[in-house]
Amino acid sequence: MQDLITSYIIQSKECKLAGLGKFTRTTVHAEQDIVNKRMFPPSTEIVFSTREEKISDELIKYIADKKKIDPSEALPLIKKWCAETKAKLKNGEEILLKPLGVLKKGALGNILFHTENSSLFFVPLAAERVIHKNSEHAVLVGDKETTSSVMNQFYHVEETNKKSNAWKIFAIILLLIALVLLFFYFYGYPISLSSFGSHMKVVPKTPTPTYTTQ
């Protein structure tokens, strides 16, 4: 009976067990870990809640079908298993629902379910994304999704602006250096009207006499 109930929990989304609790199964889709280049398989999470007073109708039909008996005969069998399991848990025994996990008594006397493995049939696989050259693909920037073409254009504009700004900064630095040199030059040689033009003194020559006196 225990194996059949475990099998039903795996296959169904919900399983109610009177006196024990309710199992709810949820499936998490496969996820890709781009950083570590791995693909995580779909995982199954089993949530257990206590204080359940009913037995799932589908569980009764499932047990009846597997045991080839009438549903009216399957119901007492399930109730008996639930009562025996509750008594075992109260005495401190653990109930293994392989491969789902273990039912056991908590510190406060409540029933706890410890999951053994959320991925029952699959394991993570190595997965590396293949990106073809010059092909457009979706990329995630922060919490927003965009395309590779948009990001390439963005970085191209950024790079162009950086080069343009670098030349402007270089030109400004050269201008500042020239201004500093001019400052020190004129500081040592004050500006005056005499500083402009040639400083060479020109002495006119006496012309050779073209006639003689007698």
MODELLER restraints for C-alpha pairs under 7 A, 6 or more apart:
rsr = mdl.restraints
at = mdl.atoms
rsr.add(forms.Gaussian(group=physical.xy_distance, feature=features.Distance(at['CA:4:A'], at['CA:63:A']), mean=6.96, stdev=0.5))
rsr.add(forms.Gaussian(group=physical.xy_distance, feature=features.Distance(at['CA:6:A'], at['CA:97:A']), mean=5.82, stdev=0.5))
rsr.add(forms.Gaussian(group=physical.xy_distance, feature=features.Distance(at['CA:8:A'], at['CA:59:A']), mean=6.90, stdev=0.5))
rsr.add(forms.Gaussian(group=physical.xy_distance, feature=features.Distance(at['CA:9:A'], at['CA:15:A']), mean=5.90, stdev=0.5))
rsr.add(forms.Gaussian(group=physical.xy_distance, feature=features.Distance(at['CA:13:A'], at['CA:24:A']), mean=5.62, stdev=0.5))
rsr.add(forms.Gaussian(group=physical.xy_distance, feature=features.Distance(at['CA:13:A'], at['CA:25:A']), mean=4.78, stdev=0.5))
rsr.add(forms.Gaussian(group=physical.xy_distance, feature=features.Distance(at['CA:13:A'], at['CA:26:A']), mean=6.89, stdev=0.5))
rsr.add(forms.Gaussian(group=physical.xy_distance, feature=features.Distance(at['CA:14:A'], at['CA:23:A']), mean=5.57, stdev=0.5))
rsr.add(forms.Gaussian(group=physical.xy_distance, feature=features.Distance(at['CA:14:A'], at['CA:24:A']), mean=4.54, stdev=0.5))
rsr.add(forms.Gaussian(group=physical.xy_distance, feature=features.Distance(at['CA:14:A'], at['CA:25:A']), mean=6.25, stdev=0.5))
rsr.add(forms.Gaussian(group=physical.xy_distance, feature=features.Distance(at['CA:15:A'], at['CA:22:A']), mean=5.65, stdev=0.5))
rsr.add(forms.Gaussian(group=physical.xy_distance, feature=features.Distance(at['CA:15:A'], at['CA:23:A']), mean=5.07, stdev=0.5))
rsr.add(forms.Gaussian(group=physical.xy_distance, feature=features.Distance(at['CA:15:A'], at['CA:24:A']), mean=6.62, stdev=0.5))
rsr.add(forms.Gaussian(group=physical.xy_distance, feature=features.Distance(at['CA:15:A'], at['CA:56:A']), mean=5.90, stdev=0.5))
rsr.add(forms.Gaussian(group=physical.xy_distance, feature=features.Distance(at['CA:16:A'], at['CA:22:A']), mean=4.46, stdev=0.5))
rsr.add(forms.Gaussian(group=physical.xy_distance, feature=features.Distance(at['CA:16:A'], at['CA:23:A']), mean=6.48, stdev=0.5))
rsr.add(forms.Gaussian(group=physical.xy_distance, feature=features.Distance(at['CA:16:A'], at['CA:52:A']), mean=6.67, stdev=0.5))
rsr.add(forms.Gaussian(group=physical.xy_distance, feature=features.Distance(at['CA:16:A'], at['CA:54:A']), mean=6.10, stdev=0.5))
rsr.add(forms.Gaussian(group=physical.xy_distance, feature=features.Distance(at['CA:16:A'], at['CA:55:A']), mean=4.84, stdev=0.5))
rsr.add(forms.Gaussian(group=physical.xy_distance, feature=features.Distance(at['CA:16:A'], at['CA:56:A']), mean=4.95, stdev=0.5))
rsr.add(forms.Gaussian(group=physical.xy_distance, feature=features.Distance(at['CA:17:A'], at['CA:52:A']), mean=6.43, stdev=0.5))
rsr.add(forms.Gaussian(group=physical.xy_distance, feature=features.Distance(at['CA:17:A'], at['CA:54:A']), mean=6.23, stdev=0.5))
rsr.add(forms.Gaussian(group=physical.xy_distance, feature=features.Distance(at['CA:17:A'], at['CA:55:A']), mean=4.93, stdev=0.5))
rsr.add(forms.Gaussian(group=physical.xy_distance, feature=features.Distance(at['CA:17:A'], at['CA:82:A']), mean=6.67, stdev=0.5))
rsr.add(forms.Gaussian(group=physical.xy_distance, feature=features.Distance(at['CA:18:A'], at['CA:52:A']), mean=5.26, stdev=0.5))
rsr.add(forms.Gaussian(group=physical.xy_distance, feature=features.Distance(at['CA:18:A'], at['CA:53:A']), mean=4.39, stdev=0.5))
rsr.add(forms.Gaussian(group=physical.xy_distance, feature=features.Distance(at['CA:18:A'], at['CA:54:A']), mean=4.75, stdev=0.5))
rsr.add(forms.Gaussian(group=physical.xy_distance, feature=features.Distance(at['CA:18:A'], at['CA:55:A']), mean=5.43, stdev=0.5))
rsr.add(forms.Gaussian(group=physical.xy_distance, feature=features.Distance(at['CA:18:A'], at['CA:82:A']), mean=6.60, stdev=0.5))
rsr.add(forms.Gaussian(group=physical.xy_distance, feature=features.Distance(at['CA:19:A'], at['CA:51:A']), mean=6.43, stdev=0.5))
rsr.add(forms.Gaussian(group=physical.xy_distance, feature=features.Distance(at['CA:19:A'], at['CA:52:A']), mean=5.79, stdev=0.5))
rsr.add(forms.Gaussian(group=physical.xy_distance, feature=features.Distance(at['CA:19:A'], at['CA:53:A']), mean=5.77, stdev=0.5))
rsr.add(forms.Gaussian(group=physical.xy_distance, feature=features.Distance(at['CA:19:A'], at['CA:82:A']), mean=6.64, stdev=0.5))
rsr.add(forms.Gaussian(group=physical.xy_distance, feature=features.Distance(at['CA:20:A'], at['CA:50:A']), mean=6.05, stdev=0.5))
rsr.add(forms.Gaussian(group=physical.xy_distance, feature=features.Distance(at['CA:20:A'], at['CA:51:A']), mean=6.55, stdev=0.5))
rsr.add(forms.Gaussian(group=physical.xy_distance, feature=features.Distance(at['CA:20:A'], at['CA:52:A']), mean=6.26, stdev=0.5))
rsr.add(forms.Gaussian(group=physical.xy_distance, feature=features.Distance(at['CA:20:A'], at['CA:82:A']), mean=6.69, stdev=0.5))
rsr.add(forms.Gaussian(group=physical.xy_distance, feature=features.Distance(at['CA:20:A'], at['CA:86:A']), mean=6.45, stdev=0.5))
rsr.add(forms.Gaussian(group=physical.xy_distance, feature=features.Distance(at['CA:21:A'], at['CA:48:A']), mean=6.76, stdev=0.5))
rsr.add(forms.Gaussian(group=physical.xy_distance, feature=features.Distance(at['CA:21:A'], at['CA:49:A']), mean=5.38, stdev=0.5))
rsr.add(forms.Gaussian(group=physical.xy_distance, feature=features.Distance(at['CA:21:A'], at['CA:50:A']), mean=3.92, stdev=0.5))
rsr.add(forms.Gaussian(group=physical.xy_distance, feature=features.Distance(at['CA:21:A'], at['CA:51:A']), mean=5.41, stdev=0.5))
rsr.add(forms.Gaussian(group=physical.xy_distance, feature=features.Distance(at['CA:21:A'], at['CA:52:A']), mean=4.60, stdev=0.5))
rsr.add(forms.Gaussian(group=physical.xy_distance, feature=features.Distance(at['CA:22:A'], at['CA:48:A']), mean=5.67, stdev=0.5))
rsr.add(forms.Gaussian(group=physical.xy_distance, feature=features.Distance(at['CA:22:A'], at['CA:49:A']), mean=5.26, stdev=0.5))
rsr.add(forms.Gaussian(group=physical.xy_distance, feature=features.Distance(at['CA:22:A'], at['CA:50:A']), mean=6.27, stdev=0.5))
rsr.add(forms.Gaussian(group=physical.xy_distance, feature=features.Distance(at['CA:22:A'], at['CA:52:A']), mean=6.12, stdev=0.5))
rsr.add(forms.Gaussian(group=physical.xy_distance, feature=features.Distance(at['CA:23:A'], at['CA:46:A']), mean=6.57, stdev=0.5))
rsr.add(forms.Gaussian(group=physical.xy_distance, feature=features.Distance(at['CA:23:A'], at['CA:47:A']), mean=5.77, stdev=0.5))
rsr.add(forms.Gaussian(group=physical.xy_distance, feature=features.Distance(at['CA:23:A'], at['CA:48:A']), mean=4.72, stdev=0.5))
rsr.add(forms.Gaussian(group=physical.xy_distance, feature=features.Distance(at['CA:23:A'], at['CA:49:A']), mean=6.72, stdev=0.5))
rsr.add(forms.Gaussian(group=physical.xy_distance, feature=features.Distance(at['CA:24:A'], at['CA:46:A']), mean=5.74, stdev=0.5))
rsr.add(forms.Gaussian(group=physical.xy_distance, feature=features.Distance(at['CA:24:A'], at['CA:47:A']), mean=5.12, stdev=0.5))
rsr.add(forms.Gaussian(group=physical.xy_distance, feature=features.Distance(at['CA:24:A'], at['CA:48:A']), mean=6.42, stdev=0.5))
rsr.add(forms.Gaussian(group=physical.xy_distance, feature=features.Distance(at['CA:25:A'], at['CA:44:A']), mean=6.71, stdev=0.5))
rsr.add(forms.Gaussian(group=physical.xy_distance, feature=features.Distance(at['CA:25:A'], at['CA:45:A']), mean=5.76, stdev=0.5))
rsr.add(forms.Gaussian(group=physical.xy_distance, feature=features.Distance(at['CA:25:A'], at['CA:46:A']), mean=4.71, stdev=0.5))
rsr.add(forms.Gaussian(group=physical.xy_distance, feature=features.Distance(at['CA:25:A'], at['CA:47:A']), mean=6.39, stdev=0.5))
rsr.add(forms.Gaussian(group=physical.xy_distance, feature=features.Distance(at['CA:26:A'], at['CA:44:A']), mean=5.80, stdev=0.5))
rsr.add(forms.Gaussian(group=physical.xy_distance, feature=features.Distance(at['CA:26:A'], at['CA:45:A']), mean=5.26, stdev=0.5))
rsr.add(forms.Gaussian(group=physical.xy_distance, feature=features.Distance(at['CA:26:A'], at['CA:46:A']), mean=6.58, stdev=0.5))
rsr.add(forms.Gaussian(group=physical.xy_distance, feature=features.Distance(at['CA:27:A'], at['CA:42:A']), mean=6.87, stdev=0.5))
rsr.add(forms.Gaussian(group=physical.xy_distance, feature=features.Distance(at['CA:27:A'], at['CA:43:A']), mean=5.79, stdev=0.5))
rsr.add(forms.Gaussian(group=physical.xy_distance, feature=features.Distance(at['CA:27:A'], at['CA:44:A']), mean=4.61, stdev=0.5))
rsr.add(forms.Gaussian(group=physical.xy_distance, feature=features.Distance(at['CA:27:A'], at['CA:45:A']), mean=6.24, stdev=0.5))
rsr.add(forms.Gaussian(group=physical.xy_distance, feature=features.Distance(at['CA:28:A'], at['CA:42:A']), mean=5.55, stdev=0.5))
rsr.add(forms.Gaussian(group=physical.xy_distance, feature=features.Distance(at['CA:28:A'], at['CA:43:A']), mean=5.14, stdev=0.5))
rsr.add(forms.Gaussian(group=physical.xy_distance, feature=features.Distance(at['CA:28:A'], at['CA:44:A']), mean=6.22, stdev=0.5))
rsr.add(forms.Gaussian(group=physical.xy_distance, feature=features.Distance(at['CA:29:A'], at['CA:42:A']), mean=4.67, stdev=0.5))
rsr.add(forms.Gaussian(group=physical.xy_distance, feature=features.Distance(at['CA:29:A'], at['CA:43:A']), mean=6.77, stdev=0.5))
rsr.add(forms.Gaussian(group=physical.xy_distance, feature=features.Distance(at['CA:30:A'], at['CA:40:A']), mean=5.55, stdev=0.5))
rsr.add(forms.Gaussian(group=physical.xy_distance, feature=features.Distance(at['CA:30:A'], at['CA:41:A']), mean=4.68, stdev=0.5))
rsr.add(forms.Gaussian(group=physical.xy_distance, feature=features.Distance(at['CA:30:A'], at['CA:42:A']), mean=4.32, stdev=0.5))
rsr.add(forms.Gaussian(group=physical.xy_distance, feature=features.Distance(at['CA:31:A'], at['CA:39:A']), mean=5.93, stdev=0.5))
rsr.add(forms.Gaussian(group=physical.xy_distance, feature=features.Distance(at['CA:31:A'], at['CA:40:A']), mean=5.18, stdev=0.5))
rsr.add(forms.Gaussian(group=physical.xy_distance, feature=features.Distance(at['CA:31:A'], at['CA:41:A']), mean=6.83, stdev=0.5))
rsr.add(forms.Gaussian(group=physical.xy_distance, feature=features.Distance(at['CA:32:A'], at['CA:38:A']), mean=6.02, stdev=0.5))
rsr.add(forms.Gaussian(group=physical.xy_distance, feature=features.Distance(at['CA:32:A'], at['CA:39:A']), mean=4.44, stdev=0.5))
rsr.add(forms.Gaussian(group=physical.xy_distance, feature=features.Distance(at['CA:32:A'], at['CA:40:A']), mean=6.06, stdev=0.5))
rsr.add(forms.Gaussian(group=physical.xy_distance, feature=features.Distance(at['CA:33:A'], at['CA:39:A']), mean=5.96, stdev=0.5))
rsr.add(forms.Gaussian(group=physical.xy_distance, feature=features.Distance(at['CA:37:A'], at['CA:126:A']), mean=5.98, stdev=0.5))
rsr.add(forms.Gaussian(group=physical.xy_distance, feature=features.Distance(at['CA:37:A'], at['CA:127:A']), mean=5.12, stdev=0.5))
rsr.add(forms.Gaussian(group=physical.xy_distance, feature=features.Distance(at['CA:37:A'], at['CA:128:A']), mean=5.14, stdev=0.5))
rsr.add(forms.Gaussian(group=physical.xy_distance, feature=features.Distance(at['CA:38:A'], at['CA:124:A']), mean=6.54, stdev=0.5))
rsr.add(forms.Gaussian(group=physical.xy_distance, feature=features.Distance(at['CA:38:A'], at['CA:125:A']), mean=5.55, stdev=0.5))
rsr.add(forms.Gaussian(group=physical.xy_distance, feature=features.Distance(at['CA:38:A'], at['CA:126:A']), mean=4.44, stdev=0.5))
rsr.add(forms.Gaussian(group=physical.xy_distance, feature=features.Distance(at['CA:38:A'], at['CA:127:A']), mean=4.72, stdev=0.5))
rsr.add(forms.Gaussian(group=physical.xy_distance, feature=features.Distance(at['CA:39:A'], at['CA:124:A']), mean=5.55, stdev=0.5))
rsr.add(forms.Gaussian(group=physical.xy_distance, feature=features.Distance(at['CA:39:A'], at['CA:125:A']), mean=5.17, stdev=0.5))
rsr.add(forms.Gaussian(group=physical.xy_distance, feature=features.Distance(at['CA:39:A'], at['CA:126:A']), mean=6.15, stdev=0.5))
rsr.add(forms.Gaussian(group=physical.xy_distance, feature=features.Distance(at['CA:39:A'], at['CA:127:A']), mean=5.60, stdev=0.5))
rsr.add(forms.Gaussian(group=physical.xy_distance, feature=features.Distance(at['CA:40:A'], at['CA:124:A']), mean=4.54, stdev=0.5))
rsr.add(forms.Gaussian(group=physical.xy_distance, feature=features.Distance(at['CA:40:A'], at['CA:125:A']), mean=6.65, stdev=0.5))
rsr.add(forms.Gaussian(group=physical.xy_distance, feature=features.Distance(at['CA:41:A'], at['CA:122:A']), mean=5.96, stdev=0.5))
rsr.add(forms.Gaussian(group=physical.xy_distance, feature=features.Distance(at['CA:41:A'], at['CA:123:A']), mean=6.20, stdev=0.5))
rsr.add(forms.Gaussian(group=physical.xy_distance, feature=features.Distance(at['CA:41:A'], at['CA:124:A']), mean=5.81, stdev=0.5))
rsr.add(forms.Gaussian(group=physical.xy_distance, feature=features.Distance(at['CA:42:A'], at['CA:119:A']), mean=6.94, stdev=0.5))
rsr.add(forms.Gaussian(group=physical.xy_distance, feature=features.Distance(at['CA:43:A'], at['CA:118:A']), mean=5.45, stdev=0.5))
rsr.add(forms.Gaussian(group=physical.xy_distance, feature=features.Distance(at['CA:43:A'], at['CA:119:A']), mean=4.57, stdev=0.5))
rsr.add(forms.Gaussian(group=physical.xy_distance, feature=features.Distance(at['CA:44:A'], at['CA:118:A']), mean=4.97, stdev=0.5))
rsr.add(forms.Gaussian(group=physical.xy_distance, feature=features.Distance(at['CA:44:A'], at['CA:119:A']), mean=5.91, stdev=0.5))
rsr.add(forms.Gaussian(group=physical.xy_distance, feature=features.Distance(at['CA:45:A'], at['CA:118:A']), mean=5.56, stdev=0.5))
rsr.add(forms.Gaussian(group=physical.xy_distance, feature=features.Distance(at['CA:48:A'], at['CA:113:A']), mean=6.31, stdev=0.5))
rsr.add(forms.Gaussian(group=physical.xy_distance, feature=features.Distance(at['CA:50:A'], at['CA:111:A']), mean=6.90, stdev=0.5))
rsr.add(forms.Gaussian(group=physical.xy_distance, feature=features.Distance(at['CA:60:A'], at['CA:71:A']), mean=5.95, stdev=0.5))
rsr.add(forms.Gaussian(group=physical.xy_distance, feature=features.Distance(at['CA:60:A'], at['CA:74:A']), mean=5.93, stdev=0.5))
rsr.add(forms.Gaussian(group=physical.xy_distance, feature=features.Distance(at['CA:60:A'], at['CA:75:A']), mean=5.88, stdev=0.5))
rsr.add(forms.Gaussian(group=physical.xy_distance, feature=features.Distance(at['CA:61:A'], at['CA:71:A']), mean=5.84, stdev=0.5))
rsr.add(forms.Gaussian(group=physical.xy_distance, feature=features.Distance(at['CA:63:A'], at['CA:74:A']), mean=6.15, stdev=0.5))
rsr.add(forms.Gaussian(group=physical.xy_distance, feature=features.Distance(at['CA:64:A'], at['CA:70:A']), mean=5.64, stdev=0.5))
rsr.add(forms.Gaussian(group=physical.xy_distance, feature=features.Distance(at['CA:64:A'], at['CA:71:A']), mean=5.15, stdev=0.5))
rsr.add(forms.Gaussian(group=physical.xy_distance, feature=features.Distance(at['CA:64:A'], at['CA:74:A']), mean=5.33, stdev=0.5))
rsr.add(forms.Gaussian(group=physical.xy_distance, feature=features.Distance(at['CA:89:A'], at['CA:104:A']), mean=5.83, stdev=0.5))
rsr.add(forms.Gaussian(group=physical.xy_distance, feature=features.Distance(at['CA:89:A'], at['CA:105:A']), mean=5.56, stdev=0.5))
rsr.add(forms.Gaussian(group=physical.xy_distance, feature=features.Distance(at['CA:90:A'], at['CA:105:A']), mean=6.53, stdev=0.5))
rsr.add(forms.Gaussian(group=physical.xy_distance, feature=features.Distance(at['CA:92:A'], at['CA:105:A']), mean=6.09, stdev=0.5))
rsr.add(forms.Gaussian(group=physical.xy_distance, feature=features.Distance(at['CA:93:A'], at['CA:104:A']), mean=6.71, stdev=0.5))
rsr.add(forms.Gaussian(group=physical.xy_distance, feature=features.Distance(at['CA:94:A'], at['CA:102:A']), mean=6.53, stdev=0.5))
rsr.add(forms.Gaussian(group=physical.xy_distance, feature=features.Distance(at['CA:94:A'], at['CA:103:A']), mean=5.72, stdev=0.5))
rsr.add(forms.Gaussian(group=physical.xy_distance, feature=features.Distance(at['CA:94:A'], at['CA:104:A']), mean=4.77, stdev=0.5))
rsr.add(forms.Gaussian(group=physical.xy_distance, feature=features.Distance(at['CA:95:A'], at['CA:102:A']), mean=5.57, stdev=0.5))
rsr.add(forms.Gaussian(group=physical.xy_distance, feature=features.Distance(at['CA:95:A'], at['CA:103:A']), mean=4.96, stdev=0.5))
rsr.add(forms.Gaussian(group=physical.xy_distance, feature=features.Distance(at['CA:95:A'], at['CA:104:A']), mean=6.48, stdev=0.5))
rsr.add(forms.Gaussian(group=physical.xy_distance, feature=features.Distance(at['CA:96:A'], at['CA:102:A']), mean=4.57, stdev=0.5))
rsr.add(forms.Gaussian(group=physical.xy_distance, feature=features.Distance(at['CA:96:A'], at['CA:103:A']), mean=6.44, stdev=0.5))
rsr.add(forms.Gaussian(group=physical.xy_distance, feature=features.Distance(at['CA:99:A'], at['CA:116:A']), mean=6.99, stdev=0.5))
rsr.add(forms.Gaussian(group=physical.xy_distance, feature=features.Distance(at['CA:100:A'], at['CA:115:A']), mean=6.00, stdev=0.5))
rsr.add(forms.Gaussian(group=physical.xy_distance, feature=features.Distance(at['CA:100:A'], at['CA:116:A']), mean=5.89, stdev=0.5))
rsr.add(forms.Gaussian(group=physical.xy_distance, feature=features.Distance(at['CA:100:A'], at['CA:117:A']), mean=6.65, stdev=0.5))
rsr.add(forms.Gaussian(group=physical.xy_distance, feature=features.Distance(at['CA:101:A'], at['CA:113:A']), mean=6.87, stdev=0.5))
rsr.add(forms.Gaussian(group=physical.xy_distance, feature=features.Distance(at['CA:101:A'], at['CA:114:A']), mean=5.46, stdev=0.5))
rsr.add(forms.Gaussian(group=physical.xy_distance, feature=features.Distance(at['CA:101:A'], at['CA:115:A']), mean=4.32, stdev=0.5))
rsr.add(forms.Gaussian(group=physical.xy_distance, feature=features.Distance(at['CA:101:A'], at['CA:116:A']), mean=4.51, stdev=0.5))
rsr.add(forms.Gaussian(group=physical.xy_distance, feature=features.Distance(at['CA:102:A'], at['CA:113:A']), mean=5.65, stdev=0.5))
rsr.add(forms.Gaussian(group=physical.xy_distance, feature=features.Distance(at['CA:102:A'], at['CA:114:A']), mean=5.22, stdev=0.5))
rsr.add(forms.Gaussian(group=physical.xy_distance, feature=features.Distance(at['CA:102:A'], at['CA:115:A']), mean=6.63, stdev=0.5))
rsr.add(forms.Gaussian(group=physical.xy_distance, feature=features.Distance(at['CA:103:A'], at['CA:111:A']), mean=6.86, stdev=0.5))
rsr.add(forms.Gaussian(group=physical.xy_distance, feature=features.Distance(at['CA:103:A'], at['CA:112:A']), mean=5.74, stdev=0.5))
rsr.add(forms.Gaussian(group=physical.xy_distance, feature=features.Distance(at['CA:103:A'], at['CA:113:A']), mean=4.60, stdev=0.5))
rsr.add(forms.Gaussian(group=physical.xy_distance, feature=features.Distance(at['CA:103:A'], at['CA:114:A']), mean=6.51, stdev=0.5))
rsr.add(forms.Gaussian(group=physical.xy_distance, feature=features.Distance(at['CA:104:A'], at['CA:111:A']), mean=5.81, stdev=0.5))
rsr.add(forms.Gaussian(group=physical.xy_distance, feature=features.Distance(at['CA:104:A'], at['CA:112:A']), mean=5.39, stdev=0.5))
rsr.add(forms.Gaussian(group=physical.xy_distance, feature=features.Distance(at['CA:104:A'], at['CA:113:A']), mean=6.46, stdev=0.5))
rsr.add(forms.Gaussian(group=physical.xy_distance, feature=features.Distance(at['CA:105:A'], at['CA:111:A']), mean=4.81, stdev=0.5))
rsr.add(forms.Gaussian(group=physical.xy_distance, feature=features.Distance(at['CA:105:A'], at['CA:112:A']), mean=6.01, stdev=0.5))
rsr.add(forms.Gaussian(group=physical.xy_distance, feature=features.Distance(at['CA:106:A'], at['CA:112:A']), mean=5.87, stdev=0.5))
rsr.add(forms.Gaussian(group=physical.xy_distance, feature=features.Distance(at['CA:136:A'], at['CA:147:A']), mean=6.56, stdev=0.5))
rsr.add(forms.Gaussian(group=physical.xy_distance, feature=features.Distance(at['CA:136:A'], at['CA:148:A']), mean=5.52, stdev=0.5))
rsr.add(forms.Gaussian(group=physical.xy_distance, feature=features.Distance(at['CA:136:A'], at['CA:149:A']), mean=6.02, stdev=0.5))
rsr.add(forms.Gaussian(group=physical.xy_distance, feature=features.Distance(at['CA:137:A'], at['CA:147:A']), mean=5.61, stdev=0.5))
rsr.add(forms.Gaussian(group=physical.xy_distance, feature=features.Distance(at['CA:137:A'], at['CA:148:A']), mean=5.54, stdev=0.5))
rsr.add(forms.Gaussian(group=physical.xy_distance, feature=features.Distance(at['CA:138:A'], at['CA:145:A']), mean=6.82, stdev=0.5))
rsr.add(forms.Gaussian(group=physical.xy_distance, feature=features.Distance(at['CA:138:A'], at['CA:146:A']), mean=5.79, stdev=0.5))
rsr.add(forms.Gaussian(group=physical.xy_distance, feature=features.Distance(at['CA:138:A'], at['CA:147:A']), mean=4.48, stdev=0.5))
rsr.add(forms.Gaussian(group=physical.xy_distance, feature=features.Distance(at['CA:138:A'], at['CA:148:A']), mean=6.20, stdev=0.5))
rsr.add(forms.Gaussian(group=physical.xy_distance, feature=features.Distance(at['CA:139:A'], at['CA:145:A']), mean=5.83, stdev=0.5))
rsr.add(forms.Gaussian(group=physical.xy_distance, feature=features.Distance(at['CA:139:A'], at['CA:146:A']), mean=5.50, stdev=0.5))
rsr.add(forms.Gaussian(group=physical.xy_distance, feature=features.Distance(at['CA:139:A'], at['CA:147:A']), mean=5.47, stdev=0.5))
rsr.add(forms.Gaussian(group=physical.xy_distance, feature=features.Distance(at['CA:139:A'], at['CA:148:A']), mean=6.22, stdev=0.5))
rsr.add(forms.Gaussian(group=physical.xy_distance, feature=features.Distance(at['CA:140:A'], at['CA:146:A']), mean=6.30, stdev=0.5))
